Each structure stands twice: as structure tokens, then as C-alpha cells.
Amino acid sequence: MKSRNTLLSAKALGSAFIVALLFCLVPSSYGQLGKKLKAKMEKAVQNLEEKQDAKSGFPSTDQSQSVVAASFKDGTYKYWDSNGSSVAREANDEVNLRFFKNDDGTVSHITVDDGPKYVPDEEGRASFVRYFTSSQSDWALFFTGKKIYFLKVNERERDGEREVNVSWEGVTAHSNYSEIPKIKDYITETRKHQLADIEQYEADRQAVAAAEAAERKQTYCLEGKDVASIKMINFRTLKHFGNFVGEIHFGMEATLKDGRKISTTEINTGYMSDYIITYENMPGKMSTHFAKNLDENTFRTGFIKGDKVIVKVQSKYHPNLITSQEVIPTYDYKDGKVVFDWSATKYGYRGNDLKLEIKATKHAVTGDDLYQYRVTNLTRNFIVAEGKIKQDQMMYLSSDGQPGTPHGYAGSESLRGGDAGDGGTITVFKDPNIPTLSGFLVTSHKGGRGGKGVNADYDGRPGQSGSTNIVERAISF
């Protein structure tokens, strides 16, 4: 049976019908008398709606949810699951709620089944509460005078307007959908009660942050301070150090003439922006085409001059204070290999044509045996990578064709599978100082598999294999 607080009385329904009928009978051109009568009718409708809301216990837009929720007591409540538009006739669960209150008697937060903690929607930012929400649950709680609604509330700003979406998950008394649009309207309209508080909160927060930043700068910024020396601390590189920059990590420590030390490695202390950092001999060309199986995220293509990177740091406010450290790349890569995969990526496409130029060389600092190489994508006409690698490692070049499309792909009515892409051509220009690349270079240029047709007779053509061509000639980078 439906609860009384969700139904209008017959008297209320009759009044609403009479008011609505009179409203329809007033002509818009009736003059001043008509306007007055129309205004009275609108007021009557408003009063009727307010009485109906009062009877059902639905809060007005001047009532904060922290006040409405205060009328509820700790305890176990019957619970009806919702399918979004209605609930079953009988309760199918129970929930245990505890209400925690402020000194003024309003609700500060709520716990459900001694688990998730539900707090005001703008906790700490606004005193007016539109609903209670939890970081531990997808649900929000909304209170009328007699029911507790479990909702999902989604709010976002779009084109300068705030959108509110509400979905119904459950309720602690038998109910119907009629109050859900009212809840959405309440959440939307009561936002105005929070705006001044939020604006003040943000202003206060920014003022505090600015004061803290000013205090930190005064305490830890090197500008205007008597600095005796600077040095790098916690300097480290990753184990596999090749043609990369992102793996050089360090902090700075300045010693003042009074003996105090200011370090950048501690939170909210020294500033790395107090220093000018340069990397000498580091290649200048950054490639956005990544090699696979590398320790770092960014491949810096180009050769490191003298196989030595010099990290130089200068105090921005004390130009005479300079420190530096050498970094020697090892040119060994994660898993002992470097992979350049330029196989086709779309159905039926051919693999990219690649060119590898390679010669043997020595590490300028350690004397290790290296290969110096350049990989070029001939299909797209750009240099993929330039670098060096230890001769006991491996390089993989891939230029496989893609399979053909299966029949019916993307809504096609064709019974035939698509033709596959051919493998690409890999051309290797090897310097005479390399006897053989066997054991170092692995290439792949397979043709793709023909697309599956409705049966074997309708399969697409398989792709042709590509080739690896090795040409011996002097290489000069």
C-alpha cells in the first residue's frame, strides 16, 4: 500500500482542479481585471503546492539538509531498492543510520551501517547543505520530513551553466518517482545559498596560500641571501643509460655563510627555480616516435658528443657559484635490446619501409665496443632514432603488413574478406668495419593474413612478405 505522505488528499486534488480550471478560463486579453485574477490564481497554485509539500514533509528551498536531517533519530530503517522509477510494495532490506550533530543541533555527518561516512556536499566550504555525500560510496543522502532518499547526484559546469542529474537508488519509506524531480530542483535552486560562502572560502584559501608562499620564499629562496657554496645531492641515473635525458635526477643544496643549509630535496623548502641547469653534449633533437622496451619515456635522438653529458648548475642570484657533474652513458638498454616496430597499424596496410645505417665504434670514455646507428622511416620520410648501443645487445626492426578486414567489418554487406597488407622493405647499410650483424640484428617484414570471408572461397588475399637487404658501404655520421 502506498504511504499517505506520497498521495494528495481528495480535497487537495479537487482544489487543484478548480484552480487549474479557473486559470484556463481567464482570457489573456481581459485587461487589468484579468491580470489581477490571473495573479491571484498563480498565488493560489503556489500556496496549494506549498501546503502539499508541507504535508508530505518535503523541505523548502530555505531549509538546509543539515536541519531537515536533525529530525531523524539513530536506528534501523526499512529500505526499498529502486529501479530508477519505482520501488517494490514491500521493503527488501534494512539500513542502520547514526546521526552526528553540531553544537547548534544541526547534523554534521551520518554513518550508514557503521561504514561509509556521509558529509555535507560542500563540507568546510559552505554552511548550507544540499545533500550528504561520501568519498567511500557512490550514494548521496537526501532527507524529506519523513523519508531518506539514497541517490546518485552528478553535477558539472557546462557552457557557464551548472547541470544537475539525479538518479534514484533507494528510499526508507514506500514512495514513487514524484519527489525525484523536486529533489533535483531543490539541489539546483539551493546552490545560490552556498555561493557566497564558497567565494569567501576560496578567497581565504588563496590568501593563506599566498601568505605561506611568501613566508616560504622569505625563508628558503636564495635571492638576497649570502650563499657560500652550492652542490648537487642525491644524484642518480637509471641503470640502463642510453640516448635519454629523463633519467638524470638530482637535488640541490646551498650552504649560507652563516652555516645554514637550504635543500631542494625536502618538501616545501628550497626552490630548483633558484638554479640555472644546462646539459652539455646532450642531443638537441627530441623524437616523439618512441622506441619500445626502454627504461625512459622520452627518446632523445641524436649522438652524445664525446659520450659524456656534463650537467652544469649555476645559482641564478650568485652567477659565480657553479657546480657540475659528468654523466657517462653506458648505452645498454633494458632487457638487452632496443625495438623499433613500424609495422602497419590498420587493416590491409603495408608495413613501413625502413633504413638502418650502422657502424662499429668505441666508447670515447670507457673504450667499450659499440654500434653507432641511425634508423629512418622511408615511408614517412623522417629519422626515427640516432644513437649508440653495446655490441653484445640486440636490435629489432619490424615492418609487418596488417591482416585484411573480415567480412561484414564496420557494417559492410560484403561476403568477402579484405586483402592483407604486404610486409615492408628493410634496407641495412653496414659499414665495412662490421664483419657481420648476425646475433645483433633481427628483422621482421611478414605479410598480413587475408581477411576471413563468409567461407574459405571468400577469404582475402594474404600479404606478400617484404625483404631485408644488406648493403655494405662506408658510413659517416
Secondary structure, 3 states (H helix, E strand, C coil): CCCHHHCCCHHHHHHHHHHHHHHHHCCCCCCHHHHHHHHHHHHHHHHHHHHHHHHHCCCCCCCCHHHHHHHCCCEEEEEEEECCCCECCCCCEEEEEEEEECCCCCEEEEEECCCCEEEECCCCCCCCCCCEECCCCCCEEEECCCCEEEEEEEEEEECCEEEEEEEEEEECCCCCCCHHHHHHHHHHHCCHHHHHHHHHHHHHHHHHHHHHHHHHHHHHCCCCCCEEEEEEEEEECCCCCCCCCCCCEEEEEEEECCCCEEECCCCCCCCHHHEEEEEECCCCEEECCCCECCCCCCEEECCCHHHCEEEEEEECCEEEEEEEEEECCCCCCHHHEEEEECCCCCCCCCCCCEEEEEEEEECCCCCCEEEEEEEEECCCCEEEEEEEEECCCEEEEECCCCCCCCCCHHHCCCCCCCCCCCCCEEEEEECCCCCCCCCCEEEECCCCCCCCCCCHHHCCCCCCCCEEEEEECCCCC
